[in-house]
Amino acid sequence: MKRKIIGCVALVAASLMSVGLAQAQAAGKSDIGKREYMSNCVVCHGQGGKGDGSYADLLKRPASDLTVLKKNNGGVFPFERVYAQIDGREAVKGHGDRDMPVWGSDYSASKAKAAEYYVDVPYDTEMYVRARILALIDYLNRLQAK
């Protein structure tokens, strides 16, 4: 039951963030999710998310094609699975080895990064980590093949 509540809360948060990001983009402001992707994912997954980044030849296993996540999940974007993969701080049995970097730990360990975004506002480190991951997931959702 608790897991369902957490999933619902995460889905609502993602929906609200999606609306906020769309409004920010319409106003000509920066795309936080795209910035996260370009900072952390593009070297392996490529500019368009197809798994053809500049490090692709150096990886032990091919980088995933992030544009077909929805297609490969029966037409539904796999929000919880993507969140768990990006966050990575909790082991997800079904995913096997952790070949992909754990961004949740990177985000929370880097409190200096948080300070540059929230200079005059008190912030909760976990909220900061979730916000960055949700922004990235929103961007990945927008990369999905039509």
MODELLER restraints for C-alpha pairs under 7 A, 6 or more apart:
rsr = mdl.restraints
at = mdl.atoms
rsr.add(forms.Gaussian(group=physical.xy_distance, feature=features.Distance(at['CA:14:A'], at['CA:134:A']), mean=6.07, stdev=0.5))
rsr.add(forms.Gaussian(group=physical.xy_distance, feature=features.Distance(at['CA:18:A'], at['CA:138:A']), mean=6.19, stdev=0.5))
rsr.add(forms.Gaussian(group=physical.xy_distance, feature=features.Distance(at['CA:21:A'], at['CA:31:A']), mean=6.92, stdev=0.5))
rsr.add(forms.Gaussian(group=physical.xy_distance, feature=features.Distance(at['CA:25:A'], at['CA:31:A']), mean=6.34, stdev=0.5))
rsr.add(forms.Gaussian(group=physical.xy_distance, feature=features.Distance(at['CA:32:A'], at['CA:135:A']), mean=6.04, stdev=0.5))
rsr.add(forms.Gaussian(group=physical.xy_distance, feature=features.Distance(at['CA:33:A'], at['CA:135:A']), mean=4.22, stdev=0.5))
rsr.add(forms.Gaussian(group=physical.xy_distance, feature=features.Distance(at['CA:33:A'], at['CA:136:A']), mean=4.04, stdev=0.5))
rsr.add(forms.Gaussian(group=physical.xy_distance, feature=features.Distance(at['CA:33:A'], at['CA:138:A']), mean=6.44, stdev=0.5))
rsr.add(forms.Gaussian(group=physical.xy_distance, feature=features.Distance(at['CA:33:A'], at['CA:139:A']), mean=4.99, stdev=0.5))
rsr.add(forms.Gaussian(group=physical.xy_distance, feature=features.Distance(at['CA:34:A'], at['CA:136:A']), mean=6.72, stdev=0.5))
rsr.add(forms.Gaussian(group=physical.xy_distance, feature=features.Distance(at['CA:34:A'], at['CA:139:A']), mean=5.83, stdev=0.5))
rsr.add(forms.Gaussian(group=physical.xy_distance, feature=features.Distance(at['CA:36:A'], at['CA:136:A']), mean=5.88, stdev=0.5))
rsr.add(forms.Gaussian(group=physical.xy_distance, feature=features.Distance(at['CA:37:A'], at['CA:136:A']), mean=6.23, stdev=0.5))
rsr.add(forms.Gaussian(group=physical.xy_distance, feature=features.Distance(at['CA:42:A'], at['CA:53:A']), mean=5.92, stdev=0.5))
rsr.add(forms.Gaussian(group=physical.xy_distance, feature=features.Distance(at['CA:43:A'], at['CA:53:A']), mean=4.62, stdev=0.5))
rsr.add(forms.Gaussian(group=physical.xy_distance, feature=features.Distance(at['CA:43:A'], at['CA:54:A']), mean=5.20, stdev=0.5))
rsr.add(forms.Gaussian(group=physical.xy_distance, feature=features.Distance(at['CA:43:A'], at['CA:55:A']), mean=5.49, stdev=0.5))
rsr.add(forms.Gaussian(group=physical.xy_distance, feature=features.Distance(at['CA:44:A'], at['CA:51:A']), mean=6.21, stdev=0.5))
rsr.add(forms.Gaussian(group=physical.xy_distance, feature=features.Distance(at['CA:44:A'], at['CA:52:A']), mean=6.62, stdev=0.5))
rsr.add(forms.Gaussian(group=physical.xy_distance, feature=features.Distance(at['CA:44:A'], at['CA:53:A']), mean=4.35, stdev=0.5))
rsr.add(forms.Gaussian(group=physical.xy_distance, feature=features.Distance(at['CA:44:A'], at['CA:54:A']), mean=6.34, stdev=0.5))
rsr.add(forms.Gaussian(group=physical.xy_distance, feature=features.Distance(at['CA:44:A'], at['CA:55:A']), mean=5.14, stdev=0.5))
rsr.add(forms.Gaussian(group=physical.xy_distance, feature=features.Distance(at['CA:44:A'], at['CA:56:A']), mean=5.26, stdev=0.5))
rsr.add(forms.Gaussian(group=physical.xy_distance, feature=features.Distance(at['CA:44:A'], at['CA:63:A']), mean=6.01, stdev=0.5))
rsr.add(forms.Gaussian(group=physical.xy_distance, feature=features.Distance(at['CA:45:A'], at['CA:51:A']), mean=3.84, stdev=0.5))
rsr.add(forms.Gaussian(group=physical.xy_distance, feature=features.Distance(at['CA:45:A'], at['CA:52:A']), mean=5.56, stdev=0.5))
rsr.add(forms.Gaussian(group=physical.xy_distance, feature=features.Distance(at['CA:45:A'], at['CA:53:A']), mean=4.90, stdev=0.5))
rsr.add(forms.Gaussian(group=physical.xy_distance, feature=features.Distance(at['CA:45:A'], at['CA:63:A']), mean=5.73, stdev=0.5))
rsr.add(forms.Gaussian(group=physical.xy_distance, feature=features.Distance(at['CA:45:A'], at['CA:64:A']), mean=6.69, stdev=0.5))
rsr.add(forms.Gaussian(group=physical.xy_distance, feature=features.Distance(at['CA:45:A'], at['CA:65:A']), mean=6.90, stdev=0.5))
rsr.add(forms.Gaussian(group=physical.xy_distance, feature=features.Distance(at['CA:46:A'], at['CA:52:A']), mean=4.77, stdev=0.5))
rsr.add(forms.Gaussian(group=physical.xy_distance, feature=features.Distance(at['CA:46:A'], at['CA:53:A']), mean=3.56, stdev=0.5))
rsr.add(forms.Gaussian(group=physical.xy_distance, feature=features.Distance(at['CA:46:A'], at['CA:54:A']), mean=6.97, stdev=0.5))
rsr.add(forms.Gaussian(group=physical.xy_distance, feature=features.Distance(at['CA:47:A'], at['CA:53:A']), mean=6.87, stdev=0.5))
rsr.add(forms.Gaussian(group=physical.xy_distance, feature=features.Distance(at['CA:49:A'], at['CA:65:A']), mean=5.86, stdev=0.5))
rsr.add(forms.Gaussian(group=physical.xy_distance, feature=features.Distance(at['CA:49:A'], at['CA:66:A']), mean=5.03, stdev=0.5))
rsr.add(forms.Gaussian(group=physical.xy_distance, feature=features.Distance(at['CA:49:A'], at['CA:67:A']), mean=5.85, stdev=0.5))
rsr.add(forms.Gaussian(group=physical.xy_distance, feature=features.Distance(at['CA:50:A'], at['CA:65:A']), mean=4.19, stdev=0.5))
rsr.add(forms.Gaussian(group=physical.xy_distance, feature=features.Distance(at['CA:50:A'], at['CA:66:A']), mean=5.95, stdev=0.5))
rsr.add(forms.Gaussian(group=physical.xy_distance, feature=features.Distance(at['CA:50:A'], at['CA:67:A']), mean=6.25, stdev=0.5))
rsr.add(forms.Gaussian(group=physical.xy_distance, feature=features.Distance(at['CA:51:A'], at['CA:62:A']), mean=6.99, stdev=0.5))
rsr.add(forms.Gaussian(group=physical.xy_distance, feature=features.Distance(at['CA:51:A'], at['CA:63:A']), mean=4.70, stdev=0.5))
rsr.add(forms.Gaussian(group=physical.xy_distance, feature=features.Distance(at['CA:51:A'], at['CA:64:A']), mean=5.22, stdev=0.5))
rsr.add(forms.Gaussian(group=physical.xy_distance, feature=features.Distance(at['CA:51:A'], at['CA:65:A']), mean=4.77, stdev=0.5))
rsr.add(forms.Gaussian(group=physical.xy_distance, feature=features.Distance(at['CA:56:A'], at['CA:62:A']), mean=6.49, stdev=0.5))
rsr.add(forms.Gaussian(group=physical.xy_distance, feature=features.Distance(at['CA:56:A'], at['CA:63:A']), mean=6.48, stdev=0.5))
rsr.add(forms.Gaussian(group=physical.xy_distance, feature=features.Distance(at['CA:66:A'], at['CA:140:A']), mean=6.98, stdev=0.5))
rsr.add(forms.Gaussian(group=physical.xy_distance, feature=features.Distance(at['CA:67:A'], at['CA:143:A']), mean=5.44, stdev=0.5))
rsr.add(forms.Gaussian(group=physical.xy_distance, feature=features.Distance(at['CA:67:A'], at['CA:144:A']), mean=4.28, stdev=0.5))
rsr.add(forms.Gaussian(group=physical.xy_distance, feature=features.Distance(at['CA:67:A'], at['CA:145:A']), mean=5.38, stdev=0.5))
rsr.add(forms.Gaussian(group=physical.xy_distance, feature=features.Distance(at['CA:68:A'], at['CA:144:A']), mean=5.88, stdev=0.5))
rsr.add(forms.Gaussian(group=physical.xy_distance, feature=features.Distance(at['CA:68:A'], at['CA:145:A']), mean=6.06, stdev=0.5))
rsr.add(forms.Gaussian(group=physical.xy_distance, feature=features.Distance(at['CA:69:A'], at['CA:77:A']), mean=6.30, stdev=0.5))
rsr.add(forms.Gaussian(group=physical.xy_distance, feature=features.Distance(at['CA:69:A'], at['CA:78:A']), mean=6.93, stdev=0.5))
rsr.add(forms.Gaussian(group=physical.xy_distance, feature=features.Distance(at['CA:69:A'], at['CA:144:A']), mean=6.94, stdev=0.5))
rsr.add(forms.Gaussian(group=physical.xy_distance, feature=features.Distance(at['CA:70:A'], at['CA:76:A']), mean=4.99, stdev=0.5))
rsr.add(forms.Gaussian(group=physical.xy_distance, feature=features.Distance(at['CA:70:A'], at['CA:77:A']), mean=4.23, stdev=0.5))
rsr.add(forms.Gaussian(group=physical.xy_distance, feature=features.Distance(at['CA:70:A'], at['CA:78:A']), mean=6.58, stdev=0.5))
rsr.add(forms.Gaussian(group=physical.xy_distance, feature=features.Distance(at['CA:70:A'], at['CA:144:A']), mean=6.53, stdev=0.5))
rsr.add(forms.Gaussian(group=physical.xy_distance, feature=features.Distance(at['CA:77:A'], at['CA:141:A']), mean=6.84, stdev=0.5))
rsr.add(forms.Gaussian(group=physical.xy_distance, feature=features.Distance(at['CA:83:A'], at['CA:133:A']), mean=6.99, stdev=0.5))
rsr.add(forms.Gaussian(group=physical.xy_distance, feature=features.Distance(at['CA:86:A'], at['CA:102:A']), mean=6.32, stdev=0.5))
rsr.add(forms.Gaussian(group=physical.xy_distance, feature=features.Distance(at['CA:86:A'], at['CA:103:A']), mean=5.80, stdev=0.5))
rsr.add(forms.Gaussian(group=physical.xy_distance, feature=features.Distance(at['CA:86:A'], at['CA:104:A']), mean=6.76, stdev=0.5))
rsr.add(forms.Gaussian(group=physical.xy_distance, feature=features.Distance(at['CA:87:A'], at['CA:102:A']), mean=5.93, stdev=0.5))
rsr.add(forms.Gaussian(group=physical.xy_distance, feature=features.Distance(at['CA:87:A'], at['CA:103:A']), mean=5.42, stdev=0.5))
rsr.add(forms.Gaussian(group=physical.xy_distance, feature=features.Distance(at['CA:87:A'], at['CA:104:A']), mean=4.07, stdev=0.5))
rsr.add(forms.Gaussian(group=physical.xy_distance, feature=features.Distance(at['CA:88:A'], at['CA:102:A']), mean=4.81, stdev=0.5))
rsr.add(forms.Gaussian(group=physical.xy_distance, feature=features.Distance(at['CA:88:A'], at['CA:103:A']), mean=6.77, stdev=0.5))
rsr.add(forms.Gaussian(group=physical.xy_distance, feature=features.Distance(at['CA:88:A'], at['CA:104:A']), mean=6.12, stdev=0.5))
rsr.add(forms.Gaussian(group=physical.xy_distance, feature=features.Distance(at['CA:89:A'], at['CA:102:A']), mean=6.62, stdev=0.5))
rsr.add(forms.Gaussian(group=physical.xy_distance, feature=features.Distance(at['CA:89:A'], at['CA:104:A']), mean=6.09, stdev=0.5))
rsr.add(forms.Gaussian(group=physical.xy_distance, feature=features.Distance(at['CA:89:A'], at['CA:105:A']), mean=6.27, stdev=0.5))
rsr.add(forms.Gaussian(group=physical.xy_distance, feature=features.Distance(at['CA:104:A'], at['CA:129:A']), mean=6.27, stdev=0.5))
rsr.add(forms.Gaussian(group=physical.xy_distance, feature=features.Distance(at['CA:107:A'], at['CA:129:A']), mean=5.66, stdev=0.5))
rsr.add(forms.Gaussian(group=physical.xy_distance, feature=features.Distance(at['CA:108:A'], at['CA:125:A']), mean=6.09, stdev=0.5))
rsr.add(forms.Gaussian(group=physical.xy_distance, feature=features.Distance(at['CA:108:A'], at['CA:126:A']), mean=6.98, stdev=0.5))
rsr.add(forms.Gaussian(group=physical.xy_distance, feature=features.Distance(at['CA:108:A'], at['CA:129:A']), mean=6.03, stdev=0.5))
rsr.add(forms.Gaussian(group=physical.xy_distance, feature=features.Distance(at['CA:114:A'], at['CA:128:A']), mean=6.89, stdev=0.5))
